Amino acid sequence: MAADDADAAVPDDATLPKTFVRFAQRFPELAAAHQAMGLAADEGPLDKKAQHLIKIGICLGAGLESAMRSHTRRAIQAGATEAELEQAVMLGMTTCGFPRTVAAWAWVQEQLQREAGAQQ
């Protein structure tokens, strides 16, 4: 990968977790590959909101708090309502269990509060 390509792979979005940004700066080729996989997976008939609601369910199942917050933020940006976010979480109850669902719901609620605070 050329240096210019590697530099383009390093994210500069202030909303990204600092650890991710540092990792991408240290390993720009891996960051570029990660970004390319994400873009390829986005291709298809589902709109951004549906994609992020599905990813919320995946995050619940995997217990990924940081990713849950990220996809909650991006789902909101794509037009998801609080009710839609909560349903995406509640669908995990019978598959992933009560503790994971409650934890995921709390992460979504905390992100909703952050988003509301950022808009003020």
PyMOL commands that set and color helices and strands:
alter all, ss='L'
color gray80, all
select helices_A, chain A and resi 3-9+18-26+28-42+48-62+65-77+82-90+93-96+98-118
alter helices_A, ss='H'
color red, helices_A
deselect
rebuild
show_as cartoon
